[in-house]
Amino acid sequence: MERDPADEVVHEPAPEFAEATNVRRFMREYGIDDYEALIERTTTELEGVDASGVDWFWDEVVDYLGIEFDEPYETVRDDGEGPQFTDWYPGGKLNIAHNVLDRHAATDAERRNTVATIWEGEDGEVREVTYHELRRQSDKVANALEERGVATGDTVGLYMPMVPEVVSILYGCFKVGAIAVPIFSGFGVDAVATRIEDAECSVLFTGDGFLRRGDPIYLKDSADEAIEQAGHVEHTIVYDRLGSETETMRAARTGVGDTTVDTDHEIPWNDDRDEWWGDAVESRDDAYETKSLPSDQESMLLYSSGTTGKPKGIVHTHAGVQLQCAKELHFGFDLKPADRFFWVSDIGWMMGPWTLIGVHTFGGTVFMYEGAPDHPEPDRFWEMIDRHSLTQFGISPTAIRALRKHGDEWLEDHDLSSLRILGSTGEPWDPESWLWFYEHVGNEECPIVNISGGTEICGCFLMPMPDQPLKPCTLGGPGLGMDIDVVDREGNSVTEDHERGFLVARDSCPSMTKSLWSGDERYLEEYWSTFEDMWDHGDWAQKDEDGFWFLHGRADDALNVAGRKVGPAEVEGALIDHEAVNQAAAVGAPDDTTGTAVVSYVILEEGVEESEELREALRERVGEELGKPFRPREVLFVDEFPKTQSGKIIRRAIEATFTGEDLGDLSSIENPEALDAIEAAR
């Protein structure tokens, strides 16, 4: 039988590119011949070095990546209580802020005046911040926090616009030992209140607002309402992004200045709680001695939205995220000293801190962008890559599908040759969009490092190395040091080629959440209750006959039609293959005959007319590609899907809307009005 072109290798790295990668350099140094040997070496414990055995890779990589501990750890890990509660680098002391900032900004440091962040606002404003400037500002944040009673172990909320100051806030929290609680700037009142209440933040950093598609989005209003609901917050520090701190407001607070200036939007103000950034932070001392903290000291509390109930508070440590983020940026994204790294994200999502910590560990430059990907025109990303000579670019598959819809001509006038590596995460690809990204953005030269892991590990279980060949949509294989497998329902490794199973981790890693903020019971139930001593990540995974790994959506989303299972992404891929379809979402609905029936929602290409003939053609296409049982019972046309800001389609909300069930946690939806269209289509 002839193989599908999507099953063929399309990317073969040039030999000179492959040999120059960081991962090849590592392999040469340690005498490792190929990828299979690399994964085995980095996930195998070498017995006999001491009484407990030593995890070779996670010990070796500390010095190899130049991670500095203030006090050495006694052993790599203590897993006496099982993999669920592994204590990594016990006895050691360090601080993320020292590794990502202080050592680069020291008076005699080589990278002191290197640009740490380049920021571009949606309105075109550009700001560059050096390591020296970032260190001074982070020290001011640390002093401001201590003046407000924040100590090691206290929580601090970051409900901030994507401005350069979010970096100094994050690092200032690390410096004092506070637990940073990043909150997505697109969240509404209830979502913000839930996180503040659960984390019990006494200090909240926010802004007056930010720009989105040319219009101001006001954060302070939502922050005030959330605080009223949640309580706990005693100090709100407000960054002036939109120019709200006018002379009028300053005069009203200080009694000095012009009181005649008018503002378009009056920012709510509580004199007993609120302070402008300029007063609270910029006036502080710019010298602070970064605290030395135990390896397992909490560094961040990242929230992962659940299908129902309260979001999960993921607890990360200083040693854990430091090692994981640095390892992935160095090996997976081949970070070099002169690189300029851009991942489309918000500080409130895992990829925000992941990017900052990983890049800044090596004194690199992070590019940050405030606004929408298609404002003022659909070439905004391509124009910024060209103008700023960006070298790595990461984005979600759904966002690429949306940009692809605008046409190839938007790329034609831009030089994207500075790009070395492309990245993606968040959901499965369809081959056509993957190939468009590879051919038109990467010029058939840049590998797409398609990664999957999650907030729970602030990193990746799966990620291809940049020196590997690639098939469309693949995730390559396990990341370095990650003991990952595909198992059946009994927990046995899947051995047959093409057979699908559950993605699991057979061992912990340093950045794996030490528990959930709400306690161990939910933590164990969520991740460790399906299989004995294995982390169940909930993804539907597959290794093909050539050894390439693929994901097919959430395992708990698998559609069981008359005893046969299919992933929603497969149905969606078949629909997107049709020239009339731009985007698709497939969900399951109760059916008296088959138990579950497939229901699909489709966004058509511009200019395509909806018709019963097209509806039937799409049903038949799915039947031809996947089998007649999986033909959608209904094909419904809509203009938009509910999505996160990063572009991920929220399928569970679509399914719940169709079936009339509880919608659960909707805090991550950027455009909740899309659910009205879903309801109307039904």
Backbone hydrogen bonds, N-H to C=O, Kabsch-Sander energy under -0.5 kcal/mol:
donor,donor_aa,acceptor,acceptor_aa,energy
7,D,4,D,-2.5
8,E,5,P,-1.6
10,V,470,L,-2.4
11,H,470,L,-2.0
12,E,10,V,-0.6
18,A,14,A,-2.7
19,E,15,P,-2.5
20,A,16,E,-1.0
21,T,18,A,-1.3
25,R,21,T,-1.8
26,F,22,N,-2.1
27,M,23,V,-2.2
28,R,24,R,-2.6
29,E,25,R,-2.0
30,Y,26,F,-1.7
31,G,28,R,-0.9
32,I,27,M,-2.7
38,L,34,D,-2.1
39,I,35,Y,-2.6
40,E,36,E,-2.2
41,R,37,A,-2.6
42,T,38,L,-2.2
43,T,39,I,-0.9
43,T,40,E,-0.6
44,T,40,E,-0.6
46,L,54,V,-2.0
47,E,45,E,-0.8
48,G,50,D,-0.5
49,V,46,L,-0.7
53,G,50,D,-0.9
54,V,46,L,-1.8
56,W,44,T,-0.6
56,W,54,V,-1.2
59,D,55,D,-1.2
60,E,56,W,-3.1
61,V,57,F,-3.0
62,V,59,D,-0.7
63,D,59,D,-0.7
64,Y,60,E,-2.1
65,L,61,V,-2.3
66,G,63,D,-0.8
67,I,62,V,-2.5
69,F,67,I,-0.6
70,D,93,K,-2.3
71,E,93,K,-1.5
74,E,90,P,-2.9
75,T,90,P,-0.8
78,D,87,D,-2.5
82,G,79,D,-2.1
85,F,82,G,-1.4
86,T,83,P,-1.0
87,D,78,D,-2.6
88,W,86,T,-0.7
89,Y,76,V,-4.0
92,G,89,Y,-1.7
93,K,71,E,-2.1
94,L,293,L,-2.6
98,H,95,N,-0.7
99,N,95,N,-1.5
100,V,96,I,-2.5
101,L,97,A,-1.4
102,D,97,A,-1.9
103,R,98,H,-2.0
104,H,101,L,-0.8
105,A,101,L,-1.8
106,A,102,D,-0.8
109,A,106,A,-2.2
112,R,109,A,-1.1
114,T,111,R,-1.6
116,A,114,T,-0.5
116,A,129,V,-2.6
117,T,129,V,-1.8
118,I,366,V,-2.6
119,W,117,T,-0.5
119,W,127,R,-3.2
120,E,368,M,-2.4
121,G,125,E,-3.0
124,G,121,G,-2.0
127,R,119,W,-2.4
129,V,117,T,-2.5
131,Y,114,T,-1.9
132,H,112,R,-2.1
134,L,130,T,-2.8
135,R,131,Y,-2.6
136,R,132,H,-2.0
137,Q,133,E,-2.2
138,S,134,L,-2.5
139,D,135,R,-2.3
140,K,136,R,-1.7
141,V,137,Q,-2.1
142,A,138,S,-2.4
143,N,139,D,-2.4
144,A,140,K,-2.5
145,L,141,V,-2.5
146,E,142,A,-2.3
147,E,143,N,-2.2
148,R,144,A,-0.9
148,R,145,L,-0.8
149,G,146,E,-1.8
150,V,145,L,-2.4
153,G,177,G,-2.5
154,D,151,A,-2.2
156,V,179,I,-2.4
157,G,203,V,-2.6
158,L,181,V,-2.3
159,Y,205,F,-2.5
160,M,158,L,-0.9
163,V,161,P,-2.1
166,V,163,V,-1.9
167,V,164,P,-1.5
168,S,164,P,-0.8
169,I,165,E,-2.0
170,L,166,V,-2.4
171,Y,167,V,-2.6
172,G,168,S,-2.3
173,C,169,I,-2.2
174,F,170,L,-1.9
175,K,171,Y,-2.3
176,V,172,G,-1.5
177,G,173,C,-0.9
177,G,174,F,-0.8
178,A,173,C,-1.9
179,I,154,D,-3.7
180,A,178,A,-0.7
180,A,299,S,-2.3
181,V,156,V,-2.7
183,I,158,L,-2.7
187,F,184,F,-1.8
192,V,188,G,-2.0
193,A,189,V,-2.8
194,T,190,D,-2.4
195,R,191,A,-1.6
196,I,192,V,-2.5
197,E,193,A,-2.8
198,D,194,T,-2.2
199,A,195,R,-2.5
200,E,196,I,-2.0
201,C,196,I,-1.0
202,S,155,T,-1.3
203,V,155,T,-0.7
204,L,235,H,-2.6
205,F,157,G,-2.8
206,T,237,I,-2.6
207,G,159,Y,-0.6
208,D,239,Y,-2.2
210,F,217,I,-1.9
212,R,215,D,-2.5
215,D,212,R,-1.6
217,I,210,F,-3.4
218,Y,216,P,-0.5
219,L,208,D,-0.9
219,L,217,I,-0.6
220,K,207,G,-0.5
220,K,208,D,-0.7
222,S,218,Y,-0.6
223,A,219,L,-2.8
224,D,220,K,-2.5
225,E,221,D,-1.9
226,A,222,S,-2.6
227,I,223,A,-2.5
228,E,224,D,-2.1
229,Q,225,E,-1.7
230,A,226,A,-2.9
231,G,227,I,-3.1
233,V,231,G,-1.8
234,E,202,S,-2.9
235,H,202,S,-1.8
236,T,273,R,-2.4
237,I,204,L,-2.3
237,I,235,H,-0.5
238,V,236,T,-0.6
238,V,275,E,-3.2
239,Y,206,T,-2.9
239,Y,237,I,-0.5
241,R,239,Y,-1.2
246,T,244,S,-2.6
250,R,246,T,-2.6
251,A,247,E,-2.9
252,A,248,T,-2.2
253,R,249,M,-1.7
254,T,250,R,-2.8
255,G,251,A,-2.9
267,I,265,H,-0.7
271,D,269,W,-0.6
273,R,270,N,-1.7
274,D,270,N,-3.5
275,E,236,T,-2.4
277,W,238,V,-3.1
279,D,276,W,-0.7
280,A,276,W,-2.7
281,V,277,W,-2.9
282,E,277,W,-1.6
283,S,278,G,-0.6
284,R,281,V,-2.3
290,T,288,Y,-0.9
291,K,175,K,-2.3
293,L,94,L,-2.0
293,L,291,K,-0.6
295,S,92,G,-1.8
297,Q,294,P,-2.2
299,S,316,H,-3.1
300,M,316,H,-1.0
301,L,180,A,-2.7
302,L,300,M,-0.5
302,L,314,I,-2.1
304,S,312,K,-2.5
305,S,303,Y,-0.5
312,K,304,S,-2.8
314,I,302,L,-3.5
314,I,312,K,-0.8
315,V,515,S,-1.3
316,H,300,M,-2.6
316,H,314,I,-0.6
318,H,297,Q,-1.9
319,A,295,S,-2.0
321,V,317,T,-1.7
322,Q,318,H,-1.4
323,L,319,A,-2.3
324,Q,320,G,-2.3
325,C,321,V,-2.2
326,A,322,Q,-1.6
327,K,323,L,-2.3
328,E,324,Q,-2.2
329,L,325,C,-2.2
330,H,326,A,-2.2
331,F,327,K,-2.3
332,G,327,K,-0.5
332,G,328,E,-0.9
333,F,328,E,-1.4
335,L,329,L,-1.9
339,D,336,K,-1.8
341,F,365,T,-2.6
342,F,392,Q,-2.2
343,W,367,F,-0.5
344,V,394,G,-2.5
345,S,343,W,-0.8
349,W,346,D,-1.8
352,G,346,D,-0.6
352,G,349,W,-1.9
354,W,350,M,-2.4
355,T,351,M,-1.9
356,L,352,G,-2.0
357,I,353,P,-2.9
358,G,354,W,-2.2
359,V,355,T,-2.6
360,H,356,L,-2.5
361,T,357,I,-1.4
362,F,358,G,-0.5
362,F,359,V,-1.2
363,G,360,H,-1.2
364,G,359,V,-2.0
365,T,339,D,-1.1
366,V,116,A,-2.6
367,F,341,F,-3.1
368,M,118,I,-3.1
370,E,120,E,-2.0
375,H,372,A,-1.0
380,R,377,E,-1.4
381,F,373,P,-0.8
383,E,379,D,-2.9
384,M,380,R,-2.1
385,I,381,F,-2.6
386,D,382,W,-2.0
387,R,383,E,-2.7
388,H,384,M,-2.6
389,S,385,I,-0.7
389,S,386,D,-0.6
390,L,385,I,-1.4
391,T,340,R,-2.5
392,Q,340,R,-1.4
393,F,421,I,-1.6
394,G,342,F,-2.3
395,I,423,G,-1.8
400,I,396,S,-1.8
401,R,397,P,-2.4
402,A,398,T,-2.1
403,L,399,A,-2.1
404,R,400,I,-3.0
405,K,401,R,-1.4
406,H,402,A,-0.5
406,H,403,L,-1.0
407,G,404,R,-1.7
410,W,407,G,-1.0
411,L,408,D,-2.1
412,E,408,D,-0.7
414,H,411,L,-1.9
416,L,414,H,-0.8
419,L,416,L,-1.6
420,R,391,T,-3.4
421,I,391,T,-1.8
422,L,447,P,-2.6
423,G,393,F,-2.6
424,S,449,V,-1.5
425,T,395,I,-0.6
434,W,430,D,-2.2
435,L,431,P,-2.7
436,W,432,E,-1.9
437,F,433,S,-2.4
438,Y,434,W,-2.6
439,E,435,L,-3.1
440,H,436,W,-2.7
441,V,436,W,-0.8
441,V,437,F,-1.1
442,G,437,F,-1.9
444,E,438,Y,-2.5
445,E,442,G,-2.0
446,C,442,G,-1.4
449,V,422,L,-3.3
449,V,447,P,-0.9
450,N,448,I,-1.5
451,I,424,S,-2.8
451,I,449,V,-0.6
452,S,462,L,-2.1
454,G,459,G,-2.2
457,I,454,G,-1.4
458,C,454,G,-0.9
459,G,454,G,-1.3
461,F,452,S,-2.4
462,L,452,S,-2.4
463,M,477,G,-2.6
468,Q,465,M,-2.0
470,L,11,H,-1.9
474,T,471,K,-1.7
475,L,549,W,-2.5
476,G,549,W,-0.5
477,G,475,L,-1.5
479,G,461,F,-2.4
482,M,479,G,-2.1
483,D,481,G,-0.7
484,I,482,M,-1.4
485,D,504,V,-2.3
487,V,502,F,-2.1
488,D,492,N,-2.4
491,G,488,D,-2.0
494,V,486,V,-3.0
498,H,543,K,-1.7
499,E,496,E,-1.4
501,G,541,A,-2.4
502,F,487,V,-3.1
503,L,539,D,-2.4
504,V,485,D,-2.5
505,A,535,W,-1.9
506,R,483,D,-2.8
506,R,504,V,-0.5
507,D,483,D,-0.6
512,M,509,C,-1.8
513,T,456,E,-2.5
514,K,315,V,-1.5
517,W,313,G,-2.5
519,G,516,L,-2.1
523,Y,519,G,-1.1
524,L,520,D,-2.9
525,E,521,E,-2.0
526,E,522,R,-2.8
527,Y,523,Y,-1.9
528,W,524,L,-1.8
529,S,524,L,-0.5
531,F,534,M,-0.5
534,M,531,F,-1.2
535,W,505,A,-2.5
536,D,527,Y,-2.7
536,D,534,M,-0.6
537,H,503,L,-1.9
537,H,535,W,-0.8
538,G,503,L,-0.6
540,W,553,G,-3.0
541,A,501,G,-2.7
541,A,539,D,-0.7
542,Q,550,F,-2.0
543,K,499,E,-0.6
544,D,548,F,-2.7
547,G,544,D,-2.0
549,W,476,G,-1.5
550,F,542,Q,-2.7
552,H,540,W,-3.1
552,H,553,G,-0.5
555,A,538,G,-3.2
556,D,538,G,-0.7
557,D,554,R,-1.4
558,A,555,A,-1.2
559,L,566,V,-2.9
560,N,558,A,-0.6
561,V,559,L,-1.0
561,V,564,R,-3.0
562,A,560,N,-0.7
562,A,594,T,-2.4
564,R,561,V,-1.9
566,V,559,L,-1.7
570,E,567,G,-1.2
571,V,567,G,-1.4
572,E,568,P,-2.6
573,G,569,A,-2.3
574,A,570,E,-2.0
575,L,571,V,-2.0
576,I,572,E,-2.7
577,D,573,G,-1.4
578,H,575,L,-1.5
581,V,578,H,-1.9
582,N,603,I,-2.9
583,Q,603,I,-1.7
585,A,601,Y,-2.4
587,V,599,V,-2.8
589,A,597,A,-2.2
591,D,595,G,-1.6
595,G,591,D,-1.7
596,T,594,T,-1.4
597,A,589,A,-3.0
599,V,587,V,-2.7
600,S,634,E,-2.6
601,Y,585,A,-3.0
602,V,636,L,-2.7
603,I,583,Q,-2.7
604,L,602,V,-0.6
605,E,580,A,-2.9
608,V,605,E,-2.0
615,R,611,S,-2.1
616,E,612,E,-2.4
617,A,613,E,-2.2
618,L,614,L,-2.3
619,R,615,R,-1.9
620,E,616,E,-2.5
621,R,617,A,-2.0
622,V,618,L,-1.9
623,G,619,R,-2.0
624,E,620,E,-2.5
625,E,621,R,-2.1
626,L,622,V,-2.9
627,G,622,V,-0.6
627,G,623,G,-1.6
630,F,627,G,-1.8
631,R,628,K,-1.8
633,R,598,V,-3.2
634,E,598,V,-0.9
636,L,600,S,-2.8
638,V,602,V,-2.3
644,T,648,K,-1.9
647,G,644,T,-1.7
650,I,642,P,-2.6
651,R,649,I,-1.2
653,A,650,I,-0.6
654,I,650,I,-1.2
655,E,651,R,-2.8
656,A,652,R,-2.4
657,T,653,A,-2.0
658,F,654,I,-2.2
659,T,655,E,-2.7
660,G,656,A,-1.5
661,E,656,A,-1.2
665,D,306,G,-0.6
665,D,307,T,-0.6
666,L,664,G,-0.6
669,I,666,L,-1.8
670,E,643,K,-3.5
671,N,643,K,-0.7
674,A,671,N,-2.5
675,L,672,P,-1.7
676,D,673,E,-1.0
677,A,673,E,-1.0
678,I,674,A,-1.8
679,E,675,L,-2.4
680,A,676,D,-2.4
681,A,677,A,-2.3
682,R,678,I,-1.8
